[in-house]
Amino acid sequence: MSYFHENDIPIQIKDIVNDPDALNEFREHGCFATPVIMIDGKKFVGFDEEEVEQVLGRARLS
């Protein structure tokens, strides 16, 4: 998550352990592992900086 904070990208964190609604949403998306990143309806399981930046339309920062 530090990537998003360092690049001033707003995020919403959902706690699937303590929030039953978040867990239901997680399951509805067919997810079985974390982290899950949703950008404009596109689902990413795990974190791939290059792929996230491509979807965000940003130049690679590193």
C-alpha positions as CSV (number, residue, x, y, z in Angstrom):
1,M,0.0,0.0,0.0
2,S,3.0,2.3,0.4
3,Y,3.2,2.5,-3.4
4,F,-0.2,4.1,-3.5
5,H,0.5,6.5,-0.7
6,E,3.9,7.5,-2.1
7,N,2.3,8.3,-5.4
8,D,-0.7,10.1,-4.0
9,I,-3.1,7.6,-5.4
10,P,-6.3,7.4,-3.3
11,I,-7.2,3.9,-2.1
12,Q,-10.0,2.3,-0.2
13,I,-9.0,-0.5,2.1
14,K,-11.6,-3.2,3.0
15,D,-11.1,-5.5,6.0
16,I,-12.3,-9.0,4.9
17,V,-11.5,-10.4,8.4
18,N,-13.6,-8.0,10.5
19,D,-16.2,-6.7,7.9
20,P,-18.7,-9.3,6.7
21,D,-19.8,-7.1,3.9
22,A,-16.3,-6.7,2.6
23,L,-15.8,-10.5,2.8
24,N,-19.0,-11.1,0.8
25,E,-17.8,-8.6,-1.8
26,F,-14.4,-10.3,-1.9
27,R,-16.1,-13.7,-2.5
28,E,-18.5,-12.2,-5.1
29,H,-15.5,-11.2,-7.2
30,G,-14.3,-14.8,-7.0
31,C,-11.3,-13.9,-5.0
32,F,-9.4,-16.4,-2.8
33,A,-6.1,-14.6,-2.1
34,T,-5.1,-11.1,-1.1
35,P,-4.3,-8.4,-1.9
36,V,-7.0,-7.7,-4.5
37,I,-6.8,-4.4,-6.3
38,M,-9.8,-3.1,-8.2
39,I,-9.3,-0.3,-10.8
40,D,-12.2,0.7,-12.9
41,G,-13.7,-2.7,-12.5
42,K,-10.5,-4.6,-13.4
43,K,-9.4,-7.0,-10.8
44,F,-5.7,-7.7,-9.9
45,V,-4.8,-10.4,-7.5
46,G,-1.4,-9.6,-6.0
47,F,0.5,-6.4,-6.8
48,D,2.3,-5.8,-10.1
49,E,3.4,-2.2,-10.2
50,E,3.9,-2.1,-14.0
51,E,0.4,-3.5,-14.6
52,V,-1.2,-1.1,-12.2
53,E,0.6,1.9,-13.7
54,Q,-0.5,0.8,-17.2
55,V,-4.1,0.6,-16.1
56,L,-3.8,4.0,-14.4
57,G,-2.2,5.5,-17.6
58,R,0.9,6.5,-15.7
59,A,4.5,6.3,-16.7
60,R,6.6,3.9,-14.8
61,L,7.9,5.8,-11.8
62,S,11.0,3.8,-10.9
